[in-house]
Amino acid sequence: MKFSIPRLLLITTILIGFNNFTFSQQNNLTFKDCLWIKGIQNNNNTIDSIEFQSEDWLKKQFNFNPIVDFLKDTILKKYKNIVNKKSSLFVVFRSKSNEEIQLTAIERGTFKSTLSNKKMIADNEIILNQGDAKTGEIISYLFNKNTFVGKRKGNLIFDDMLYEDSSFENQLLELIYIPEIIDNKQKGIVESYLSIKHGISLDEKQNYYNAKGDTIWNAEANDGFNKRVTGIGKEAFFGLNQKQSKNAVGDGLSIGFEKIYQTNLENNVVLSENDFIIWGDNDKNYVLEQNNDEAKKTMARIWKLKTIADGFENFTTQIKIDKKLMPIETNFDETATDFIWLAIDNSGSSMFNFEAAQFIKATINNENEIVFDQVIFNTNMEYLFTILKATESEITSLINSTNGTSRTIQTTNQLSNQYTIYPNPVNANDKFNIQFHFTQPKKVTVQIDDVNGKVIRSKDLGSIDNYIFTENLTVCGSYLIFVNIDGQLETSKLIVQ
């Protein structure tokens, strides 16, 4: 018997039938079918706003997705004659109960394997002592039982305590049963899907894969940032369309495409196949500290974020911080002119480089949350980001330094980041691009100055919405790019090397 258990926060489980997969959340299963049980989304694309006020309704959601509601989703208590002696079972669940509750059982003849919120037992032998399931678990159980003799197959049973739990203290998020033993790579693909959908992180040494088997998060390459790895993205193979996510351990950070809603279903952003954003952190504290003579106050916690896409596009995101889950503390006297900023570094350095960062001022900062709107990431790139506190003049001083790469400052009185400069740095004589992405046409002019203030290029682009301005520079050095959009000016830096 082969057994493995990556710990995750809880949410739905998964199913993957690699060559002969049939969705089987129904009664008329065939012996060749995989069994896939998951929470059912609302198919009428309407959300009852009154229902949102219901505490019971909120209990039925995990990581912005619905949990399995046995009566509503017409799940059987017992699936007869489906379990082969060689099988793979994935179960995702959460249990808030302090008492031991049996969730599922596999039985055939004298053989019985049970999974509770505390342990797994097979043939009267404890093969797993679990940790705290209150934040969620992903269990992978691969087995080959020679005691399964004859033609009859085993049964998969759900316990009444889970089935009739009206308080939703014990939640099944997803279950996938595959009537064969899958290999390690396939197992990792399934676990990655479940992790991304439900915000439950895999083991820190484990890679994350898309359905094709491509690595989308390499644990070794991202050493030092493998805490609370979380993701959003789309894959047709699994039916994955996760547009916003937060880690199940509850670190307070949420990231969503365009805007974060109360449910994943409400977010109507259209993603392309194999679009992903994956992030993890360095496990440092949330304290904002003032170091040496520096004016800015920085946080030790740093996140690493990676974007993946088959084609070129920009991802526009919203980033939220729940202050109850991320208690940001300070070791200095705050002033009314200090603001919260998101600092983003794409210089490729292993250490955060504030000299090369883009700074975005919080749109909302109240007693409950901090919100950063219109945060744009280029695809197929890696970023570091963190939180800091500083005055606008202190951030402006960083922007005006001569050592930066592509840096912008975004405040409530300025434009959102509606354009992207790439590549940056760029080689002398090679082309670089300024891509604009407006929801409606705007009048735009572009001016490029050298560090001495000499105008190198200037062009009126007229009224544009989605447009790419291409240019090249022959002399190495730092340049300022002034972009005037409908009379409002933003400044960025370009490095030619």
C-alpha positions in Angstrom: 0.0 0.0 0.0 1.2 3.4 -0.9 0.0 6.3 1.2 0.7 10.0 1.1 -0.9 13.0 2.8 -0.1 16.6 1.9 -1.5 18.9 4.5 -3.6 21.8 3.2 -6.2 24.1 4.6 -9.5 22.6 3.9 -11.8 23.0 1.1 -13.3 20.9 -1.7 -11.6 17.7 -2.9 -10.9 16.8 -6.4 -11.3 14.2 -9.0 -9.3 13.5 -12.1 -10.0 10.6 -14.4 -6.9 10.9 -16.6 -7.9 8.9 -19.6 -11.5 7.8 -19.1 -13.0 10.5 -16.8 -16.7 10.8 -16.4 -18.3 13.3 -14.1 -20.3 11.2 -11.7 -22.1 13.2 -9.1 -25.1 11.1 -9.8 -26.7 7.7 -8.8 -26.2 5.7 -12.0 -22.4 5.0 -11.7 -20.7 2.5 -13.9 -17.7 0.4 -12.7 -15.4 2.3 -15.1 -16.4 5.7 -13.7 -14.4 7.9 -11.5 -16.5 9.4 -8.7 -16.2 13.1 -8.3 -18.2 14.9 -5.6 -18.0 18.7 -5.1 -20.1 21.6 -4.1 -22.5 22.8 -6.8 -22.3 26.3 -8.0 -25.5 28.3 -8.6 -26.2 27.8 -12.3 -28.7 30.6 -12.9 -25.9 33.3 -12.5 -28.1 35.2 -10.1 -27.2 35.8 -6.5 -29.9 36.5 -3.8 -28.5 39.6 -1.9 -30.7 38.6 1.0 -29.1 35.2 1.2 -25.7 36.9 1.6 -26.8 38.2 4.9 -27.5 34.6 6.1 -24.9 33.3 8.5 -25.9 29.7 7.5 -25.2 30.6 3.9 -21.7 31.8 4.7 -21.0 28.5 6.5 -21.6 26.8 3.2 -18.7 28.7 1.5 -15.0 27.9 1.6 -12.4 30.0 -0.2 -15.3 31.8 -2.1 -16.7 28.4 -3.3 -19.6 26.3 -2.1 -19.1 23.2 0.1 -20.9 19.9 -0.5 -24.5 20.2 0.8 -25.5 16.5 0.8 -29.3 17.0 0.6 -29.2 19.9 -1.9 -26.5 18.3 -4.1 -28.2 14.8 -3.9 -25.2 12.9 -2.7 -25.7 9.3 -1.7 -24.7 7.9 1.7 -23.4 4.8 0.2 -21.8 4.1 -3.2 -21.9 0.3 -3.7 -19.5 -1.9 -5.7 -17.2 0.9 -7.0 -13.9 0.4 -5.1 -11.2 -1.7 -6.8 -8.4 -3.3 -4.9 -6.1 -0.8 -6.6 -7.5 2.7 -6.0 -6.7 6.4 -5.5 -8.9 8.5 -3.2 -8.6 12.2 -2.5 -10.7 13.8 0.2 -10.8 17.5 1.1 -12.6 18.4 4.3 -12.7 20.7 7.3 -13.9 19.8 10.8 -14.4 22.3 13.7 -15.4 19.5 16.1 -13.2 18.6 19.0 -14.7 15.1 19.1 -13.7 12.5 16.6 -16.1 12.3 13.7 -16.0 9.6 11.0 -16.2 11.1 7.6 -15.9 8.3 5.1 -15.3 4.5 5.0 -14.3 1.9 2.5 -15.4 -1.6 3.2 -15.4 -4.9 1.4 -15.7 -8.2 3.3 -13.4 -8.1 6.3 -11.5 -5.1 5.1 -12.4 -1.7 6.3 -10.6 1.7 6.0 -12.1 4.7 7.9 -11.2 8.4 7.7 -12.1 10.6 10.6 -11.3 14.2 11.4 -8.5 12.8 13.7 -7.0 9.8 11.9 -7.2 7.2 9.2 -7.4 3.5 10.0 -6.9 0.6 7.6 -7.3 -3.1 8.8 -7.3 -1.9 12.4 -4.0 -0.2 11.9 -3.6 3.6 12.4 -1.8 4.8 9.3 -2.3 8.5 9.9 -2.5 10.7 12.9 -3.8 14.0 11.6 -3.2 17.5 12.9 -5.7 20.2 13.4 -8.4 19.8 10.7 -10.1 23.1 11.7 -8.4 25.0 8.9 -8.8 22.1 6.4 -7.1 19.0 5.1 -6.3 17.4 1.8 -5.9 13.6 2.1 -4.4 11.5 -0.6 -4.9 7.7 -0.1 -3.4 5.4 -2.7 -3.8 1.7 -2.0 -3.5 -1.9 -3.3 -5.4 -4.3 -1.2 -4.7 -8.0 -1.9 -7.5 -8.9 0.5 -10.0 -7.7 -2.2 -10.7 -11.1 -3.8 -13.5 -12.2 -6.1 -15.4 -10.0 -8.5 -17.4 -7.9 -6.1 -16.0 -4.5 -5.4 -15.9 -2.4 -2.2 -18.3 0.3 -1.0 -17.6 4.0 -0.3 -19.7 5.2 2.6 -20.4 8.6 4.1 -21.1 8.7 7.9 -24.4 10.1 9.1 -22.6 12.6 11.3 -21.3 14.3 8.2 -24.4 13.7 6.1 -26.8 15.2 8.7 -24.6 18.0 10.1 -26.9 21.0 9.8 -24.5 23.2 11.7 -21.8 22.6 9.1 -19.1 22.1 11.7 -17.8 19.1 9.6 -17.7 20.0 6.0 -16.9 17.9 2.9 -15.4 20.2 0.2 -14.6 17.7 -2.5 -14.0 14.0 -3.0 -12.4 12.2 -6.0 -12.2 8.4 -6.3 -10.2 6.9 -9.1 -10.4 3.1 -9.7 -6.7 2.7 -10.3 -3.4 3.8 -8.7 -2.1 6.9 -10.3 1.6 7.8 -10.5 3.3 10.5 -8.4 3.2 13.1 -11.2 -0.5 12.6 -11.7 -1.0 12.7 -7.9 0.8 16.0 -7.8 -1.4 17.4 -10.6 -4.6 16.5 -8.7 -3.3 17.9 -5.4 -2.2 21.1 -7.1 -5.7 21.6 -8.6 -7.3 21.0 -5.1 -4.8 23.3 -3.5 -5.4 26.2 -5.9 -9.2 25.8 -5.8 -9.4 25.7 -2.0 -6.5 27.7 -0.8 -4.9 24.8 1.0 -1.1 24.8 0.7 0.8 21.7 -0.1 3.9 20.5 1.7 6.6 23.2 1.4 8.9 20.9 -0.6 6.2 20.0 -3.1 5.9 21.5 -6.6 2.6 22.7 -8.2 1.6 21.6 -11.6 -1.1 22.5 -14.2 -3.2 19.7 -15.8 -0.6 19.3 -18.6 2.0 18.5 -16.0 4.0 21.7 -16.4 5.5 23.1 -13.2 3.9 26.4 -12.3 5.5 26.7 -8.8 8.9 25.1 -8.2 9.6 24.7 -4.5 13.4 24.6 -4.9 13.5 27.6 -7.1 11.3 29.5 -4.7 13.2 28.5 -1.6 12.4 30.9 1.2 8.9 31.7 -0.1 7.1 28.4 0.2 4.9 29.4 3.2 1.2 29.6 2.5 1.5 29.0 -1.3 -1.8 30.1 -2.8 -3.1 30.6 -6.4 -5.8 31.6 -8.8 -6.3 30.5 -12.4 -8.2 28.5 -15.0 -8.0 25.0 -16.4 -10.8 23.4 -18.5 -9.6 19.9 -17.6 -10.6 20.2 -14.0 -13.3 22.8 -14.5 -11.0 25.1 -12.4 -12.0 28.8 -12.7 -10.7 30.3 -9.5 -10.7 34.1 -9.8 -9.9 35.0 -6.2 -8.3 33.3 -3.3 -7.1 33.5 0.2 -5.0 30.9 2.1 -7.0 28.6 4.4 -4.7 29.2 7.4 -6.1 32.8 7.5 -3.1 35.0 7.0 -5.3 37.9 6.0 -4.1 38.3 2.4 -6.5 37.9 -0.6 -5.8 38.4 -4.3 -8.4 38.4 -7.0 -8.6 39.2 -10.7 -10.0 42.7 -11.2 -11.9 42.8 -7.9 -12.6 40.5 -5.0 -16.3 39.6 -4.5 -18.1 37.7 -1.8 -18.1 34.5 -4.0 -16.0 33.3 -6.8 -19.1 32.9 -8.9 -19.8 36.7 -8.7 -16.4 37.6 -10.2 -17.3 37.7 -13.9 -13.7 38.2 -15.2 -13.0 36.0 -18.3 -9.7 34.2 -17.9 -7.8 32.4 -20.7 -6.9 28.7 -20.4 -3.8 28.1 -18.3 -3.8 31.7 -16.8 -2.3 31.5 -13.3 -1.1 33.7 -10.5 0.8 31.8 -7.7 2.2 33.4 -4.5 3.9 32.4 -1.3 5.7 34.2 1.6 8.9 34.2 3.7 7.1 33.6 7.0 8.4 36.8 8.6 6.4 39.1 10.9 3.9 41.9 10.1 5.7 44.6 12.2 6.4 47.8 10.4 9.8 49.0 11.5 11.9 52.0 10.8 15.5 51.0 10.1 18.5 53.3 10.7 18.0 56.7 9.3 15.6 55.6 6.6 12.3 57.5 6.5 10.2 54.6 5.3 8.9 52.0 7.6 9.0 48.5 6.2 7.6 45.0 6.9 9.7 41.9 7.3 7.0 39.8 5.6 7.7 39.6 1.8 5.6 37.7 -0.7 6.9 36.2 -4.0 4.4 36.1 -6.8 4.6 34.4 -10.2 2.4 34.9 -13.3 1.8 32.2 -16.0 0.0 32.5 -19.3 0.3 31.0 -22.8 0.1 34.4 -24.4 1.0 38.0 -23.6 -1.4 39.9 -21.5 -1.5 41.8 -18.3 -3.3 40.7 -15.1 -5.2 43.4 -13.3 -5.8 42.5 -9.7 -7.1 43.7 -6.4 -5.2 42.9 -3.2 -6.9 43.0 0.2 -5.5 42.7 3.7 -7.9 41.7 6.5 -6.5 43.5 9.6 -8.1 41.0 12.0 -6.0 38.2 10.5 -2.9 40.3 9.7 -2.4 42.6 12.7 0.1 45.1 11.3 2.0 46.6 14.2 4.5 49.5 14.4 7.5 50.3 16.5 7.4 54.1 15.8 5.3 57.1 16.4 2.9 57.4 13.5 1.9 60.7 11.9 -1.1 61.8 10.0 1.0 62.2 6.8 2.1 58.5 6.8 0.2 56.3 4.3 0.2 52.5 3.6 1.8 51.5 0.3 2.2 48.3 -1.6 5.8 48.0 -3.0 6.3 45.7 -6.0 9.8 44.7 -7.1 10.3 42.9 -10.5 14.1 43.5 -10.6 14.8 39.7 -10.2 16.8 40.2 -7.0 16.5 37.6 -4.2 16.3 40.5 -1.7 13.7 43.2 -2.0 15.0 46.2 -3.9 13.2 49.3 -2.9 15.4 51.3 -5.3 13.7 49.4 -8.1 10.1 49.2 -6.8 6.8 50.4 -8.0 4.7 52.0 -5.2 0.9 51.9 -5.0 -1.0 53.8 -2.3 -3.8 52.0 -0.5 -7.3 52.9 -1.9 -8.9 51.9 1.4 -7.3 51.8 4.9 -9.8 51.6 7.7 -10.1 49.6 11.0 -11.0 46.4 9.1 -9.0 46.2 5.9 -6.4 47.6 3.5 -7.3 47.6 -0.2 -5.0 48.1 -3.2 -6.9 48.5 -6.5 -5.7 48.1 -10.1 -2.5 46.3 -9.3 -1.2 45.1 -12.6 1.2 42.3 -13.2 2.8 41.3 -16.5 2.5 37.6 -17.4 5.3 35.1 -17.2 7.2 37.2 -14.7 8.2 37.0 -11.0 7.7 39.7 -8.5 8.4 40.4 -4.8 5.9 42.6 -2.9 5.5 43.9 0.6 3.8 46.6 2.7 5.4 49.8 4.0 4.4 53.1 5.5 5.8 56.4 4.3 4.7 59.9 3.4 4.2 60.9 -0.2 7.3 63.0 -0.3 9.4 60.0 1.0 8.1 57.8 -1.8 8.7 60.6 -4.3 12.3 60.8 -3.2 12.7 57.1 -4.0 11.1 57.6 -7.4 13.5 60.4 -8.2 16.6 58.5 -7.3 18.9 57.6 -10.2 19.3 53.9 -9.3 15.7 52.6 -10.0 14.3 50.6 -12.9 10.6 50.8 -13.8 9.0 52.7 -10.9 5.8 54.5 -10.6 3.9 56.1 -7.7 0.1 55.7 -7.6 -1.9 57.8 -5.1 -5.6 58.5 -4.7 -5.1 61.8 -6.7 -3.3 60.1 -9.6 -4.2 57.7 -12.3 -4.3 54.0 -11.7 -1.6 52.0 -13.4 -3.1 51.9 -16.9 0.1 51.2 -18.9 3.1 48.9 -18.7 6.7 49.3 -19.9 8.5 46.2 -21.0 11.1 45.0 -21.2 12.8 47.0 -18.5 15.8 47.1 -18.3 16.2 47.0 -22.1 19.4 46.6 -24.2 20.7 49.5 -26.2 19.2 49.6 -29.7 16.6 47.0 -28.8 12.9 47.9 -28.9 10.9 48.5 -25.7 7.1 48.9 -25.5 4.6 51.0 -23.6 1.3 49.2 -23.6 -1.8 51.1 -22.7 -5.0 49.4 -21.5 -7.9 51.8 -21.0 -11.6 50.8 -20.6 -12.4 53.9 -22.8 -10.4 56.1 -25.2 -8.1 58.7 -23.6 -5.8 61.4 -25.0 -2.2 60.4 -24.4 1.2 62.0 -25.0 4.6 60.4 -24.3 7.9 62.2 -23.6 11.3 60.6 -22.9 13.9 62.6 -21.1 17.5 61.7 -20.1 18.7 62.2 -16.5 19.8 65.8 -17.4 16.3 66.8 -18.5 17.0 66.8 -22.2 14.0 65.7 -24.3 14.9 62.6 -26.3 11.5 61.7 -27.8 8.1 63.2 -27.7 4.9 62.0 -29.4 1.2 62.7 -29.3 -0.6 59.4 -29.6 -4.0 61.0 -29.9 -7.1 59.3 -28.5 -6.4 55.6 -27.7 -7.7 52.7 -25.6 -5.6 49.6 -26.2 -2.4 50.6 -27.9 1.3 49.7 -27.9 3.9 52.4 -28.4 7.3 51.1 -29.5 10.6 52.9 -29.4 14.3 52.2 -29.0 17.3 54.1 -27.5 20.9 53.8 -28.5 22.7 55.3 -25.5 22.9 53.3 -22.2 21.7 55.1 -19.0 18.6 56.0 -17.0 15.6 57.7 -18.7 12.4 59.3 -17.4 9.2 58.5 -19.3 6.5 61.1 -18.8 3.0 59.8 -19.8 0.2 62.4 -19.9 -3.2 60.8 -19.9 -6.2 63.2 -20.2 -4.1 66.0 -18.6 -2.8 63.9 -15.7 0.9 63.1 -15.6 2.7 59.9 -14.5 6.5 59.4 -14.4 8.3 56.1 -14.8 12.0 55.1 -15.1 13.6 53.1 -17.9 17.0 51.6 -17.8 19.0 51.1 -21.1 22.0 48.8 -20.6 
